[in-house]
Amino acid sequence: MRKYLAKRAVPHMQDADGKVSTAYETLYEQLIDFGAHPNEKGFSMSSTIRRENGEVHIEAVYLHGDGLPLRSALRTTAQVGICVLRIGQTLYPQRFNDLDLDTELQAIMKRF
């Protein structure tokens, strides 16, 4: 069984559409940096430290309230969705055209 590695797709995307490839690579690195794999940035964005009675408590935050982490997560989610659609557009240009998804996608991309 062949393992899927995200980096293997990059040269193929680069050949098909350099802008999509760049967006894919940027999002991939951003997702890794902010928690897709355990690391300091992802951990610090989703944890709180409090001191109480001389003890230090480190707590994981699983659902953020309003603020930077939530806004960043929502924006990144939208950007990943757009990237997936752009990859689909590259793979199936006629289908996108037939469904008039080109116009819809361009309108969405202006917001993100």
C-alpha positions as CSV (number, residue, x, y, z in Angstrom):
1,M,0.0,0.0,0.0
2,R,1.4,3.4,-1.0
3,K,1.3,6.1,1.6
4,Y,-0.2,9.5,0.7
5,L,2.2,12.3,1.5
6,A,0.9,15.8,0.9
7,K,4.2,16.9,-0.5
8,R,4.0,14.4,-3.3
9,A,1.1,16.3,-4.8
10,V,3.0,19.6,-5.1
11,P,5.0,19.0,-8.3
12,H,1.8,17.9,-10.1
13,M,-0.1,21.0,-8.9
14,Q,2.8,23.2,-9.8
15,D,2.7,21.9,-13.4
16,A,-1.1,22.4,-13.6
17,D,-1.5,25.7,-11.8
18,G,1.3,27.5,-9.9
19,K,-1.0,29.7,-7.9
20,V,-3.0,26.8,-6.6
21,S,0.2,25.0,-5.7
22,T,1.5,28.0,-3.8
23,A,-1.8,28.3,-1.9
24,Y,-1.8,24.6,-1.1
25,E,1.8,24.7,0.2
26,T,1.1,27.8,2.3
27,L,-2.0,26.3,3.9
28,Y,-0.3,23.0,4.5
29,E,2.5,24.7,6.4
30,Q,0.1,26.9,8.3
31,L,-2.0,23.9,9.4
32,I,1.2,22.1,10.5
33,D,2.4,25.2,12.4
34,F,-0.9,25.7,14.2
35,G,-1.7,22.3,15.4
36,A,-2.2,19.7,12.7
37,H,0.9,18.1,14.2
38,P,1.7,18.7,17.9
39,N,4.1,21.6,18.3
40,E,4.6,24.7,20.4
41,K,2.5,27.1,18.4
42,G,-0.5,24.8,18.2
43,F,-0.2,23.9,21.9
44,S,0.1,27.5,23.0
45,M,-2.9,28.6,21.0
46,S,-5.1,25.9,22.6
47,S,-4.0,26.0,26.2
48,T,-4.2,28.2,29.3
49,I,-1.9,28.4,32.2
50,R,-3.2,29.4,35.6
51,R,-1.5,29.6,39.0
52,E,-3.5,28.8,42.1
53,N,-2.3,28.2,45.6
54,G,1.3,27.9,44.5
55,E,0.4,25.3,41.8
56,V,0.6,25.7,38.1
57,H,-2.3,24.3,36.1
58,I,-2.1,23.8,32.3
59,E,-5.4,23.3,30.7
60,A,-6.3,22.3,27.1
61,V,-9.0,24.5,25.3
62,Y,-11.0,22.4,23.0
63,L,-13.6,24.9,21.9
64,H,-12.5,28.6,21.8
65,G,-14.9,31.4,22.3
66,D,-14.8,34.6,20.3
67,G,-11.3,35.9,19.6
68,L,-8.2,35.4,17.5
69,P,-8.0,31.6,17.7
70,L,-11.6,31.2,16.6
71,R,-11.4,33.8,13.8
72,S,-8.2,32.3,12.6
73,A,-9.7,28.8,12.5
74,L,-12.8,29.9,10.7
75,R,-10.8,31.8,8.1
76,T,-8.4,28.9,7.6
77,T,-11.3,26.5,7.2
78,A,-12.7,28.7,4.4
79,Q,-9.3,29.0,2.7
80,V,-8.9,25.2,2.7
81,G,-12.3,24.8,1.2
82,I,-11.5,27.4,-1.5
83,C,-8.2,25.6,-2.2
84,V,-10.0,22.3,-2.6
85,L,-12.4,23.8,-5.0
86,R,-9.5,25.4,-7.0
87,I,-7.9,22.0,-7.2
88,G,-11.2,20.6,-8.4
89,Q,-11.4,23.4,-10.9
90,T,-8.0,22.4,-12.2
91,L,-8.9,18.8,-12.5
92,Y,-12.4,19.2,-13.9
93,P,-12.5,22.6,-15.8
94,Q,-15.4,21.6,-18.1
95,R,-17.6,20.5,-15.2
96,F,-16.9,23.8,-13.3
97,N,-17.8,25.7,-16.4
98,D,-21.0,23.7,-17.0
99,L,-22.1,24.3,-13.4
100,D,-21.0,28.0,-13.5
101,L,-18.9,27.4,-10.5
102,D,-16.1,29.6,-11.9
103,T,-18.2,32.7,-11.3
104,E,-19.2,31.5,-7.8
105,L,-15.7,30.6,-6.8
106,Q,-14.3,34.0,-8.0
107,A,-16.9,35.8,-5.8
108,I,-16.0,33.7,-2.8
109,M,-12.3,34.1,-3.3
110,K,-12.6,37.9,-3.1
111,R,-13.8,37.6,0.5
112,F,-10.9,35.3,1.6
